[in-house]
């Protein structure tokens, strides 16, 4: 149905959209319902099992965090009323604020937070680095708990407050007792919305209703911090895989909000004075790629470097985005205009240099071994990048093919360490929210522990050593120094390669007000009028 809508007249297309909406909406939409089309569907509901942005977005509706980061990226209390740190920096004492209750009516207790942190700590990239420094996590009374470290680090608060990756969402103790490798079966949080499990249809819609018992903080909202005041009764997330269908649904007022507008369709919405098109997430996304270093040809450092010289950011970003207002080249592993920015070895990765690439290939004795790049066709943020990368590599003398698949298939495929002829791969590209890569502890790409590391399996002990030194550093100057060293080592070894930064526009009808700028779609503070 979605594809057919593309070729119809406006009148018939409106009817086609209405028919599609009938399939996904089992209840009438009132003035107090916000109907949104999100960038992708929610499939996993457990926020500890995956770093998927769709799961993270769902979790922010249902759950809350102890700490949060504001618009300036400063750490603020959220569920916590306050925290105290001992003089030696080893004991953190957290006190919960009044008025916190789970969706089932029971009060939020300190022991719930203890169990939640322990479960999250088994899966989160940053938390796994922290947990060896933790001696104990214990409830002191109903509202107070302590985390005792054996070695002081300022990274603890950063980890608990970070807005993406695997945020530290709090759950009831009985649910947080679920093994970290096993999906939870209940969606009981303390957040501003309640998940309506009876109306959840994977691939069709997810429904949330106002949590009438939620007590917001007194401060105004800022980033992911502050008061989360819900002004509508219901939010419905609809799935429309065809993006033109979604845009037409917004134009015809059949939906209220689009999380992400395809770059080529932004001008269409900008011409409608009933619609606001706006970048809500100012941090944006960081594109990167990884080599499979366990197999030829990228088990050879010189060949990795040849590929890095061959691939230029500007060409890839222009093909992916088009409008330069929504992208910029950026050589920094930890994000541009952020505390750990570095341009070390930028000459290898920003501008394409096919001549240098050919020289390195000749020096390395490259013998036309096949290179296979994985392409996730259903990810609007990165689907074009592999195609441009392949063309640039061919111009430098590589024997390249691209294999197209959906994103979920790519996630499965990239775990295969074999050669391409036996189901393996050579390069994959992906994007992360900038808040997920902005330091060496949370950045999944800063992984070089061989078979135990992230996909690509580079084995560079110096990377892991520098990460540990960053974790234990007691001054910001020292952390900056370790991050800069990491940038140089990581790029020299071809561990993870930045491809630039991308922002996207959201769009909503002007009947919606109070839309917040934040790194995560935030449906609190919104109002809807006729």
N, C-alpha and C positions, 0 to 999 in steps of 0.2 A: 504493500500500500504506500509506504513512504516514498519509494522510488517513482511510482506512478504519479504522485503529486507534483513532481518537478515539471511535467510537460503539460499540465492542465491550464486552462484559463483561470483568472483570479477567482471568479465565482465558483467554478467547479472545485478549484483547489481548496477554497474555504470549506466546502462540503466534505472534501477528503480529510482535511484536518479534523473537522468535527467528528467524523466517523472514527478516526484514530483515537480521539479523546474519549469517545464513548467506550471503546474497548478497555481503556485504562482507568476510567473514573466510575466507580460503582456507587458513589454517593454524590449528591448535588453539591456544587461549589457555592458557598455563601460569600457575602462581602468580607467576612472575616477569615477567609481561606486564601492563603497565598499558594499559587500553583507554579511550580518551578520545574524547568528542565535542566538537569545537572549534566556535567561534562561526560559522565559515564555512569553506568548502573552500579548499585551497591550489591555485591554478592556475598562478601564476608562481613558478618556483624560483630565479630570479636576484635576489638582494637589492639589486642596483644598479638594476634596471629599474623598480621600483615601491616606493612607500611603503606598500603594503598591509600591514596588520597580520598577515594570514595568512602572507605571504611572510617578514615579519620573524620571526614565531614559528618558522617552519621553519628560518630561517637561524641562530637561536640554538641550535638542536639540533645543527647540522652545523658551524658556523663558530665562531670566537672573535674577540675584539677586543683591541687593544693595551691599551686603558684601559677602565675601566668606572665607573659611578656606584654608590655604595652606598645603603643605606636613608636616609641623611641627605643624599643627592645630592652627596656629596663624591667627588672623582675619585681613583680608585685604580688601580694597575697591574694588568693582567690577563695578557696574553701578555708584556708588558714586565716585566722585572725591575726596571727603574728608568728615569728620564729625568733629564736635566740641561739647564738653560737658561743660556745665556751672560749675562754681566753686562748687555749691551746689549739683551737680550731678543729677539735675532734668530736665534739658533742653538739648536735643540732637538736633543739627542742621545738616542736611545732605544737601550737594550740589552735584547735578548730574554732570557727566562729559559731555563734548561736544561730538557731533556725535551720540547720541542715537536716534534711530528712530524705530517705530513699523513697522511690516512687511507690513502694508497697506500704508506706506510712511509718516505717520504723526509723528511729533516729540514726544519723551517721555517727559512728563511734570511732575512737582512735584505733581500735583493733581492726576495723575494716580497712583503714588506710595502711596499716602495717601489712596485712595480707595482700592488698593491691600492689604495694610497692615491691613486695617480694616476687609476685608473679610477673609484673612488668620487668623487673630486674633480670629475669632469665632470658628475655628476648630482645630488649632494646639494645641497639649498637652501642650507645653511650653508657647505658647502665651496666652492660656486661664488663666494660672497662673499669667501672667504678666499684662493682660489687666485691672484688678482692680486697678493697680498702675498707669494707664495712665489717665491723666486728659484731654488731647487733642492731636489730630494729625491734623496739618493744613499746607497747602501750604502757603509759604511766598511770593514767586514769581514763575516764570516758572521753575526755576532750583533748588529752595530751599524749604525745608519743615522742620517742627519741630515736635518732639514728646516731650510733657511735662508730666513729672511724678509727682505724689504727694508724692512719696517715692523713694529715689534713690536706684537703683540696677544695678549691672554690668551685669545682665543677659540679658538686652535688646540687646546689641550687639551680644552676644552669640546666642540668638534666631534668629536674622536676618541673621546670618552667617552660621548657622548649615547646613551641606550638605544633611541631610536625615531626615526621619520622614515626616514632611510637610515643606520643605524648603519655604522660603518667596519669591516666584516668583512674578515678577512684570507684570501687565497686563494693557491694556488701561482702563481708568476710566469707559467707557461704558460697558465693559465686567466685570470688577470687581464689578460693581453695581449689578450683579446677586446675589440673595440670596445665602448665603453660603451652604444651604441645597439643592440647585438646580444646576444641571450641566450646565456649560457654553456651548454655541453652536458654538463658533468660537475659532479657535486656532491661535490667533494673538499675537505674542510675539515680543521681540526685540533681540532674541538670534541668535546664529551663523547659525542656519538652519531654513528653513521654512517647515512646515508640509504640505504635499500634500493630502488634504482631499479627492480629487476625486479618488485617488488610494488606499485609506485606505480600507482594507478588514479585519475586525476583525476575528482572528483565522487563517489568511492567511499571511498578510503582512502589514507593515507600511512603508511609504516612506517619505524621507526628502531630500530637495535640499539646496544647498548652498545659504545663504543669502548674495547676492552680495553687499548689502549696509551696512553690519555689520562692525563696526570699533572696532577692538580688542584693548585691553590695550597694552601698550608698554612692560610691564614686561614679562619675559618668563613664561610659564605655570608652576604651582606648585599646586598639589592637585586640588581643584576646583577653584583656584584663577589664576590670571594672564591672559595673552593674549590667546584668543581662535581663533586661525588662522585656517581657513578651507582651505584645499588644494585639495579637491575632489569636484566633481559636485553633487554627489548624494549618499545617503546611503539608502539601503533597509534592513529592518528587516524582515526576513522570519520566519515563524512558522513551526517547525518540532518537533512535540511532541515526536517522537521516537528518543532518543538520539543517538543510534547507526547509524541511518540514517544520522543524522547531522554530526557525526564524519566522516562517509564515504564520505559525501559531501565535507568536508574540505580536506580529503585525496586526493580526485579526482579533487580538485581545482574548484569545482562547487560553493563553497562559500569561502569567505576570512577569516571569523572571527567567533569564537564561544565564547560567553560571559562566559560560564561555562561548563567545561568538566566533565562528570561523573567520579567519583573517580576511578572506576575500568577500565576506558578506557584511563586514562592518559598515561600508559606505551605504548599503541598502537601508540599514537601520538608522544611520545618522541623518538620513533625509526625512525621517518621520518625526514630526514635532511632538508626538505623543509618547515618544520613547527616549529614554536616557541611555546613552552608551558611555561606559566609564570604566577605567582601570581601577578596580577596588583593591587589588593585591599589588601594592607598590613594589614589594620585594621581587616578585616574579619567580621565574624558573631558570634553573641552571642546566644546560645541556652538557652531556659528557659521553665519552665512549671508552670501552675497555677492549683490550686484546685478549685472546685465548693464548696465554703464554705456556700452556702445557703441551702445545702441538706446533709443528712447523706451519707456516714460516715464522710465526711471531714468538717462537722460543728463542729467536735470534735478536739481540738488542739492536744491532745496526738496522735490521729490517723493520723493527718497530719504529725506530727513529726516522727511517725513510718514509714510512707511512705518515708520520706526524708532520713532516715537512710537506708531503704531498697534499694533505687536507687543509684547506683554508676555511676559516670561520665565516668570513663575509659571504662567500658564495653559498655555503650551506644554509646560513641564516636567511639570506635573501630568497632562496628557493622555498624555504619552509614558511617564512612569514610574509615576505613581500614588502610591507610598509615598514620603513626604518624607525618609525615612531614606536614600534613594538619589539625591537631587538637591538642589541649592541654586542660588538665583539668584546670578549673579556678573557684574558689569559689566566686569571686568578683562580686557583683551585678552591679557595674559600670565599669566593664572591668579590666583586668589585665594589668599591666604596664602603667596605666593611673592615672590621678591626684587623683581620689577618690577610688583607689583600697583598699580593705580590705580583710583579711582572717578570720574575726570573724565568729565563729561557722562553720568553714570549716569542722570540724570533722563530722558534720551532713550530708554533701552533696557530698563530693568528693569520698570517698571510701565507697563501700557498706558494711553495717554492719547488716546483717539479724538477728543476735542474739539479738542485741539491739532493732531492729524493733519488733521482737516477744515479747520481754519483755514489750514494750510500748503498743502493742495491747492487751496483757493480762491485763495490768494495766487499760486500757481504757474500757475493757469489750466489745471488738469488737465481734459481733455475726454473722459474715459471710455476712454482708451486701454487696450487689454487687457494684463493682467499674467498671465504663465504661470509657475507654480511647479512645479519638478521634484520628484517624490516617488519615492525608492527604497524600494519596498515590502518588500524582503527584508533590510533593515538594522534589526535590532531596536532599536538605539540611537537611531535618528532617524526611523523611518518615520511616526510620528504628527505630528512637528513641522510639516511643510508643510500638513497639513490644518488645524491650529489657526491657523497664520499666515495662511492664506487667509481663514478666518472673521473674524479680527481686522481684516484689511485691508478686507474687504467692509463691516464695521461702520463703518469710517472713510470709505467712499465709493469705494473702488477697485473696478474691474471685473476680477475674479480668476477664474482657472480653475487646476485642479491636474491635471497629467498624471502618471500612475502608470507605473512601469517597474521592472525589476530594476536593481541597483546598477551592474552592468557596462554596461548600456545608458545609464544616467545619466552615467557617466564619458565615454562617447563623445558623448552629446548635448550636454553642457555645453561642448564645444569649438566648437559652432556659434554664430557671432557674429550671426546674422541675427535678424530679427523672429520672434516665435512662429509666425506664419502660414506661415513658410518654414523651420520646423524649429528655430528658435532658442528662447530662454527669457528669463525676467526675473529669477528668484530661484532659487538652489538652497541647500539647507541640508546641512551635513555635520558630522561629529564628528572630532576629533583626540584622541589621547592627550595629557594635559596636558604631558608631557615634550616633546611636539613643538611646543608653542606658547609655552613659558615665557620666551622672549626674542625680540627683534626679528630675530635672524639666522636662527633655525631655523623661525620661524613662517611657513608658506606664505601665510597671510592678509596678512602685511605685504609686499604686492606691489602697487605702483602705478606701474608703468613702461609703461602703455598697452598697445600691441599686443604688446610683449615680455614682459608680465607674466602672472600667474596668471589663471585664468578669471574673467571679470568685466571685466577690462581697464581699470581706472581709471587715469587719468593724473594723478598728483599728485607732482610733482618733490620737494616737501618731504619726503615719506615716504622716498624713496630717499636723500635727503641725510642725514636723521636716522639711517637705518640705517648709513650709512657712518661717521657720527660716533660712533655707538655702537660699531662695530667697532674704531675707532681710539682710543677713550677709554682713558686710563691709570689711572683711578680708578673705584671702584664708585660713588661719589657722582655722577660724571659720567654713568655708564651709566644710573643711576636717573633722572637728569634727562632724558636723551634718550628713555628709554622712556616717561616721563610725558608728554613733548611729543608723542610718537608716538600715545599713546592719544587725546589731544585732537584732533590733526589727523585721525587715522584715523576717528574717530567723527563729527567735524564734516563730513567729506567722504563718509561712508558707504562707506568702503573695505571693511571687514570688520566685522561686527556680532556680538558675543558673544550667545549664547542661554542661558548657564548651564552648570553642571557636573553630570555624571552618573557615578555609580559603579554597578558591577554585581556580583552575587554569583556566585561559583563554587560548585560542589557536588561532593562526592566521598564515596564510601563509607568507613566508619571502618576498613576494612581497609587503607586508604592512610594512611600517616603521613609526617611530614617535609615536608609541603606548605609551600612558602615564600611569604611575602608579597613580591611583586616587581611591577614595571610590565609584565612580560612573563611569560606562563605558563612555569614552570620545572620541568622533569621530573627534573632532578638533585636529589639529596637525598631524594627520595621512596623509601619502602619499601612493600612490599605483603606482607600476611600472609594466611593462610587465614581 
